[in-house]
Amino acid sequence: MLLALLLAAAAAPAPGAALSEGSLGQRARLRPGGNASRPRVLFFVTTYASDEHMSYMRCQADLYRRAPGLREADVLLHVGEDEASAAKRTLQCATDACVHSSRAAWQELLSAWPMPAKTVKFSRNPGKQGGAKKAMHDALTSGWFRGYDWVIRANPDVIFYDDSQLFSLMESSKNWAVVMKCGGTQTNTDFFAVRPDRVSVDAFSEWNSTPPDAEGLTNQAFQQIYKEDAYAFLKPGGHQLGCHLMDGGVYHAARLPTCELVLDQQGWQQSFKGGIKEYDHRPMGNPWQEAWRLGS
C-alpha cells in the first residue's frame, strides 16, 4: 500500500492541478443538460491540511452522496500547506506520515467524492486564521469563482446533514448570500454561501492583518450585501457553539477529532444500518433523524 501511494505521489499533477479537465469557469459555463435556470454552484472546501480534516475527507464521500444539492455542484479543495508539509512532499522519507501528508493523498481523498468535477489547489498556509482568509483572497484574485452563480464555502469538518434549506434559499434572486452571524460584527466562516459577483475581488486583501479575524473580515467583505438587505440567514436563531454552526442542516464538528466519532455520537452510524439512536441531551432536538430517515 505504501509503495502504491509513493508511486501515485510521484506521478501527481503539478501544484494546483485539476482532477478533471478544463478551468473552473469553463466547466461552470459548459455543464451539460439539466434545468437552464438551475444555478451553477461551486463548493469551495478549505483545509489547513490537518489529520482531523483528513478524517472528515474520508467519510464525506458517503455523506455527500446523501446531499442532493451538493453532489451536483463542482468542488474545489484548497489545501493550505505549511513548510513541514512541503518538505514531506519531497518523498525523501519512507514513513506512513510522509505519504499521509502528500498531495497525492489529498487528491485521492477528493477523487472519491461524488461531485461531477473536482479540483485541488495547493498554497502556502500562513496559519489557521490567516489561511482561512487567504483561501478566499486566492480564489477571488485568481478568478476561480468566475462562471459560477453561487459559491458555498465550508471546512472538511462541516457536515451537511440536510442541504435542502440552503439550496431553497439560494434559488431566490433576492438573496445574494446565505449566512449565519455569530456576533454583531462576525459572519460565520465554517459555512456561508454567496454570489461571487457580489463580492469585490479585493474584499479579502487584508488576509495578512490581525485584526480582523476570519469572521470579522468576512463580515466586512459582505457589508454591501448586508446594506442592501440581500441576504438570508440559513436558520434565524440557529444553534451555534461560539462560531461553530450546529443547526439549519449544517453541523461544524470542530469539537470532535474524527468524523467517525461524530457519526457515532450523533446516531448516523446507526441510521446507516437501519436503526436510530435517541439523543435527548441536545437542546435543539435531533435533526439527524429528520434529515436521514430510513430509506432516504
C-alpha angles and dihedrals in degrees: 000000000000091000091050092052091047091052091047091050092050090054095042118129121262120274112300093013118156127238089218134039126268133032120290093251093047092053091049091054096042101046105139130235127338129096111336089212093056111111120248104240131195117195105211111198119184129192138176088217099255128160088241092057090049089057091055092044089060098052096038090076089073095036094055091052085067093051106083095191100043096044089062094051126092111248130217117190114201112198116194110204127197123211092267091056091049090052091051089053090070086075091218088132122072101208131116089241090060093051092041091061096042124118089241090061092056091047091050092051093050093046089066093060115104098233117122096235126027130186133179124205123187126201142155115287114220092188140296098294095031091047093053090053095041092053090062091044091051092049096048097043093043094051096239091142096052114122094024126111093202138020119200111199123200144145121247089251092059110101120203103207092171122012097177096097092048095051092043090057091046090058091066113095090210091064117084092170141016109209149152123224122217097185139353093279099025128090116195112252102184082078137009137138122211142169100246094212088064093060122078116243090235095043092115098037089118090066091123095052126094114230118055104065120208094274092047095048092048090051088051092047091053096048095112090050090052092044091055091047086232099143143081131214111237087229120353108234091008118173116265135170103216102311092334108112116219104168145054093057094308127099122185105203099191092131091064122063101216137037091228090060092052092049091051097045094046095046100250095123088059094043090054088056094048100263135096130219120215118235115185097162096077111094093215095050122240112307092175090076090053094048101045111029119173109289095014 
